[in-house]
Each structure stands twice: as structure tokens, then as C-alpha cells.
Amino acid sequence: MPELPEVETIAQGLKPLLLGRVIARARVLDPISTPQGADLFARRLAKARIRDVRRRAKLLLLDLERPGKPDLFLAVHLRMTGGLVADLDSDEVRRFSRVRFELADGGSFVFTDIRRFGTCLALTAPELASWPFFATLGPEPLEMDAEGFVGRFQGRNKAVKAALLDQTVLAGVGNIYADESLFRAGIRPMAKAASLSAPRLQGLHRHLQEVLAQAIRENGSSIRDYRDAGGNAGAFQNSFRVYGRAGEPCVVCGTKLRGTKVGGRSTTYCPKCQKG
């Protein structure tokens, strides 16, 4: 958390606020957030103009241009509790600010992180391309057709949920949206990916795209800490059918939902609606 819908929501919210603006200075308030070194990070970003704001997997990317220098990418890995807000001042933002990006027009945007696991990197194009995390990312689930999706899962001798969470198989899917899409597709999370027929995997592809699209429309899911670029909570948590509801009745059949672990991750499913 945040997962693909939350990061996409933040990117969509930041884009109209930041396009064309110039970073005057990056103030590193917590050096743990800039593992390449605070001085290098700040020096690279000075006078950079924001050309685009986008998402890749669970990563926020700001495309930057610098006068007389190679283009740069500000890569923000939010991990568990990271966030990026623009032109927003509140007690919470001030308390958890890790990096403040001061803009030439007097505004700012801020990287916040309660648990301090997130990171910000200022990378050239070759550095971004060779970053192991970035280089090994699988395709985007919202950009794949059904045939391509089936091909990513067929023959994999691991639980289908574990395959969904494997960022080298598919980029951006996390625990929430794996559980929710598997429930809608009627597939048990622990079923081996290789055991699923092409039609069942096609159904999972359709439901995964539906779940992700709905979550983006509803501003993502706010379980604990997630807020969008304007500091607003998401609403998709109100649509959860299984995630976090172990022991509660299934919304479809009334059977008690079961909790287990798949690939080390907490998992909830309906033993009646979801088949192996």
C-alpha cells in the first residue's frame, strides 16, 4: 500500500498542478528518504522543469528537463506510507515531511512518509533503465489484452495470487486488488496458475481490469494512511468484498469468509464462491 490505483490517482492529481513548474530547490529533511545522497539529489534537481507526471507500476515518475543538461527523472517509490502532495500545508504534512520541493513560483510539493520506508531518487535515463527494480518490472495490467495476460500466467507452478503479486509477472498489483479480483473471478487465491484454463484466466484479466479501473475512479483505497495529491481519502475501501473481511459473511452467498496466507501475504476468500 499504496498500490497501482492509489499511485495512479496521485499522478493524475499532481499532473495539472505541477506541469511546467520549475523546482528551485529540493530540501531534504530526512536523508533516509534520498539513498543516493542528499547533496547529489538536491544538486541534480535545482532548476529542473517538470515536463510530465506519470506512474509505472507502484512508482511515481516526474519527467524533468534541465537547461544545458541531460533530462532527469524524479522517481518516488511510496512503499507503505509514502505520499506526494502539492501546494498543501497541514499539521500532518508538516509532521511527516521528508523532502520538500520548493518551486520557483513560490509554491511547493512535498514527499511525506510516516514509516520512512519510501525513497526519492533523481536519475538520468540510463540510470533509470538500469535500476534493477525498474528494469525487471512486468507489463502494466491495464495495458494488456487477454491473450497477453493468459500467456504471463500459463505454466507458472505457483499460486495464482502469488503470481499476481510478482512485480516481474505483472506490474503494480498488490494485496488488496489481488484479493478483490480473484473473488470476482471466482478463483481461489491458492490455486496454481498453471492449473487454470485459458477461459478462467481471461475472466481474471477482465475482473482485474474492472477492479483497478473502479478503484481509480473512486480515488483509491484508504485503509490507514493513504491520501491523494490534495490530501483527500479514497473511497474504494467501501466496495471491498473480501479484503480484510475474514470471518465476516460473503456478500454474495453468506458463507463465512476464510483468512489464510498465500506467498506470505494475508489473504481472504470465500470457500463457496471461489473454486480451485
C-alpha positions as CSV (number, residue, x, y, z in Angstrom):
1,M,0.0,0.0,0.0
2,P,-0.2,2.3,-1.9
3,E,-0.9,0.1,-4.9
4,L,-1.5,0.8,-8.6
5,P,-4.8,2.7,-8.2
6,E,-3.5,4.9,-5.4
7,V,-0.3,5.8,-7.3
8,E,-2.3,6.5,-10.5
9,T,-4.7,8.7,-8.5
10,I,-1.8,10.7,-7.1
11,A,-0.2,11.1,-10.5
12,Q,-3.4,12.2,-12.1
13,G,-3.9,14.7,-9.3
14,L,-0.4,16.1,-9.4
15,K,-0.1,16.5,-13.2
16,P,-2.3,19.6,-13.7
17,L,-0.8,21.1,-10.6
18,L,2.9,20.7,-11.5
19,L,3.3,20.6,-15.3
20,G,5.6,23.4,-16.5
21,R,6.7,24.5,-13.0
22,V,10.3,24.7,-12.1
23,I,12.0,23.2,-9.0
24,A,14.0,26.0,-7.4
25,R,15.4,23.8,-4.6
26,A,14.9,20.4,-3.0
27,R,15.2,20.5,0.7
28,V,16.0,17.0,2.2
29,L,14.5,17.0,5.7
30,D,15.2,13.3,6.3
31,P,18.3,11.8,4.5
32,I,17.0,8.3,4.8
33,S,14.5,9.2,2.0
34,T,17.2,10.0,-0.5
35,P,19.6,7.0,-0.6
36,Q,21.7,8.4,-3.4
37,G,22.8,11.2,-1.0
38,A,21.0,14.4,-0.1
39,D,23.6,16.7,-1.8
40,L,23.6,14.9,-5.1
41,F,19.9,14.6,-5.1
42,A,19.3,18.3,-4.4
43,R,22.0,19.5,-6.9
44,R,20.5,17.5,-9.7
45,L,17.0,18.8,-9.2
46,A,17.9,22.5,-9.0
47,K,16.3,24.5,-11.9
48,A,14.6,21.4,-13.4
49,R,11.3,22.0,-15.2
50,I,8.5,19.4,-14.7
51,R,7.5,18.1,-18.1
52,D,5.3,15.2,-17.1
53,V,3.9,13.3,-14.1
54,R,3.1,9.6,-14.6
55,R,3.1,6.2,-13.0
56,R,4.9,3.0,-13.7
57,A,3.8,0.0,-11.6
58,K,3.7,1.4,-8.0
59,L,6.3,4.1,-8.8
60,L,5.6,7.8,-9.4
61,L,7.7,9.4,-12.1
62,L,8.2,13.1,-12.8
63,D,9.9,13.7,-16.1
64,L,12.2,16.7,-15.8
65,E,14.2,18.9,-18.2
66,R,17.2,20.9,-17.2
67,P,18.8,23.8,-19.1
68,G,22.0,22.6,-20.8
69,K,22.0,19.2,-19.1
70,P,20.5,15.7,-19.8
71,D,16.9,15.1,-18.9
72,L,16.2,13.7,-15.5
73,F,13.6,11.6,-13.7
74,L,12.4,12.1,-10.2
75,A,11.4,8.5,-9.1
76,V,9.3,8.3,-6.0
77,H,8.8,4.9,-4.5
78,L,6.0,5.3,-2.0
79,R,6.2,1.8,-0.5
80,M,4.0,1.5,2.7
81,T,3.0,5.0,3.8
82,G,4.6,7.5,1.3
83,G,2.7,10.2,-0.4
84,L,3.2,13.3,-2.5
85,V,1.1,16.4,-2.1
86,A,1.2,19.8,-3.9
87,D,0.6,23.3,-2.5
88,L,-0.8,21.8,0.7
89,D,0.0,22.9,4.2
90,S,-1.4,21.0,7.2
91,D,-0.2,19.7,10.5
92,E,0.1,16.2,9.1
93,V,2.1,17.3,6.1
94,R,4.5,19.3,8.3
95,R,4.9,16.4,10.7
96,F,5.7,13.8,8.2
97,S,7.6,15.8,5.5
98,R,10.7,14.0,4.4
99,V,11.6,16.1,1.2
100,R,10.2,19.5,0.3
101,F,10.4,20.6,-3.3
102,E,10.3,24.4,-3.4
103,L,9.1,25.8,-6.7
104,A,10.3,28.9,-8.5
105,D,6.8,30.4,-8.4
106,G,6.7,30.2,-4.6
107,G,4.7,27.0,-4.3
108,S,5.9,23.6,-3.3
109,F,5.2,19.9,-3.3
110,V,6.2,17.5,-0.5
111,F,7.1,13.9,-0.1
112,T,5.6,12.7,3.1
113,D,6.2,9.3,4.8
114,I,5.0,8.2,8.2
115,R,7.1,5.0,8.5
116,R,10.1,6.2,6.4
117,F,10.3,3.3,4.0
118,G,9.8,5.3,0.9
119,T,12.5,6.7,-1.3
120,C,13.1,9.6,-3.8
121,L,15.7,9.3,-6.5
122,A,16.9,11.8,-9.1
123,L,18.0,9.6,-12.0
124,T,19.3,10.1,-15.6
125,A,17.6,8.0,-18.3
126,P,20.4,5.4,-18.3
127,E,20.3,5.1,-14.5
128,L,16.6,4.7,-14.5
129,A,16.8,2.0,-17.2
130,S,19.5,0.1,-15.3
131,W,17.8,0.3,-11.9
132,P,17.1,-3.3,-11.1
133,F,13.7,-2.6,-9.6
134,F,12.6,-0.7,-12.7
135,A,14.3,-2.9,-15.3
136,T,12.6,-6.1,-14.1
137,L,9.0,-4.8,-13.9
138,G,6.4,-6.8,-15.8
139,P,3.8,-5.3,-18.1
140,E,1.0,-2.9,-16.9
141,P,-2.2,-4.8,-16.3
142,L,-4.4,-2.1,-17.7
143,E,-2.5,-2.1,-20.9
144,M,-2.6,-5.8,-21.6
145,D,-5.0,-7.7,-23.8
146,A,-6.5,-11.0,-22.6
147,E,-4.1,-13.1,-24.7
148,G,-1.0,-11.5,-23.3
149,F,-2.3,-11.8,-19.8
150,V,-3.0,-15.5,-20.1
151,G,0.5,-16.0,-21.5
152,R,2.0,-14.4,-18.4
153,F,0.3,-17.0,-16.1
154,Q,0.1,-20.2,-18.0
155,G,2.7,-22.8,-17.0
156,R,3.6,-21.0,-13.7
157,N,3.8,-23.5,-10.9
158,K,2.9,-21.0,-8.2
159,A,-0.3,-19.9,-6.5
160,V,-2.2,-17.5,-8.8
161,K,-2.3,-14.8,-6.1
162,A,1.5,-15.1,-5.7
163,A,1.8,-14.7,-9.5
164,L,-0.4,-11.6,-9.4
165,L,1.8,-10.0,-6.7
166,D,5.0,-10.8,-8.5
167,Q,6.0,-7.5,-10.0
168,T,8.1,-9.2,-12.7
169,V,5.0,-11.0,-13.9
170,L,2.6,-8.0,-13.7
171,A,3.4,-4.5,-12.5
172,G,1.5,-2.7,-9.8
173,V,-0.9,-5.2,-8.4
174,G,-0.8,-5.5,-4.6
175,N,-2.7,-7.4,-1.9
176,I,-6.0,-5.5,-2.0
177,Y,-6.6,-5.8,-5.7
178,A,-5.4,-9.3,-6.0
179,D,-7.9,-10.5,-3.4
180,E,-10.7,-8.4,-4.9
181,S,-10.2,-9.5,-8.5
182,L,-9.8,-13.2,-7.6
183,F,-13.1,-13.1,-5.7
184,R,-14.9,-11.5,-8.6
185,A,-13.3,-14.1,-11.0
186,G,-14.4,-17.0,-8.7
187,I,-10.8,-18.3,-8.3
188,R,-9.2,-19.4,-5.0
189,P,-6.0,-17.5,-4.3
190,M,-4.0,-20.6,-3.6
191,A,-4.9,-22.3,-6.9
192,K,-1.8,-23.0,-9.1
193,A,-1.7,-20.6,-12.0
194,A,-0.7,-23.5,-14.3
195,S,-3.9,-25.4,-13.3
196,L,-6.2,-22.6,-14.6
197,S,-7.7,-22.8,-18.0
198,A,-7.4,-20.0,-20.6
199,P,-11.1,-19.0,-20.2
200,R,-10.7,-18.7,-16.4
201,L,-7.5,-16.6,-16.8
202,Q,-9.3,-14.5,-19.3
203,G,-12.1,-13.9,-16.7
204,L,-9.4,-13.0,-14.2
205,H,-7.9,-10.5,-16.6
206,R,-11.4,-8.9,-17.2
207,H,-12.1,-8.7,-13.5
208,L,-8.7,-7.4,-12.5
209,Q,-9.0,-4.5,-15.1
210,E,-12.6,-3.8,-13.8
211,V,-11.4,-3.7,-10.2
212,L,-8.4,-1.4,-10.9
213,A,-10.5,0.9,-13.1
214,Q,-13.2,1.2,-10.4
215,A,-10.6,1.9,-7.7
216,I,-9.0,4.6,-9.8
217,R,-12.5,6.2,-10.3
218,E,-13.1,6.0,-6.5
219,N,-9.7,7.7,-5.7
220,G,-8.1,4.5,-4.4
221,S,-8.4,2.8,-1.0
222,S,-7.7,4.5,2.3
223,I,-7.1,1.8,4.9
224,R,-4.9,3.8,7.2
225,D,-2.6,6.5,5.8
226,Y,-3.2,6.9,2.1
227,R,-4.2,10.3,0.8
228,D,-4.2,11.6,-2.8
229,A,-2.2,14.6,-4.0
230,G,-4.7,17.0,-2.5
231,G,-4.8,15.2,0.9
232,N,-8.1,13.5,0.3
233,A,-9.0,9.9,1.3
234,G,-10.0,7.3,-1.2
235,A,-13.4,5.5,-1.3
236,F,-12.8,2.1,-2.8
237,Q,-12.5,0.5,0.7
238,N,-16.3,0.9,0.9
239,S,-16.5,-1.6,-2.0
240,F,-14.3,-4.3,-0.6
241,R,-16.0,-7.7,-1.0
242,V,-13.3,-9.9,0.7
243,Y,-10.1,-7.9,1.5
244,G,-9.7,-7.6,5.3
245,R,-13.1,-9.2,6.0
246,A,-12.1,-12.7,7.2
247,G,-14.7,-14.2,9.5
248,E,-17.5,-12.0,8.0
249,P,-20.3,-13.3,5.7
250,C,-19.7,-13.3,2.0
251,V,-21.6,-10.5,0.3
252,V,-22.8,-13.0,-2.4
253,C,-23.6,-16.2,-0.6
254,G,-23.4,-15.5,3.1
255,T,-20.7,-18.1,3.8
256,K,-18.1,-17.1,6.4
257,L,-15.0,-15.8,4.6
258,R,-11.8,-17.5,5.4
259,G,-8.4,-16.0,6.1
260,T,-5.1,-17.6,5.2
261,K,-1.6,-16.8,3.9
262,V,-0.5,-17.1,0.3
263,G,3.1,-16.3,-0.5
264,G,3.5,-14.9,3.0
265,R,0.6,-12.4,2.5
266,S,-2.6,-12.2,4.4
267,T,-5.4,-13.4,2.1
268,T,-9.2,-13.6,2.4
269,Y,-11.5,-15.7,0.2
270,C,-15.0,-17.3,0.0
271,P,-14.8,-21.1,0.2
272,K,-18.1,-21.4,-1.7
273,C,-17.9,-18.7,-4.4
274,Q,-14.2,-19.3,-5.2
275,K,-13.1,-22.6,-6.7
276,G,-9.7,-24.1,-7.2
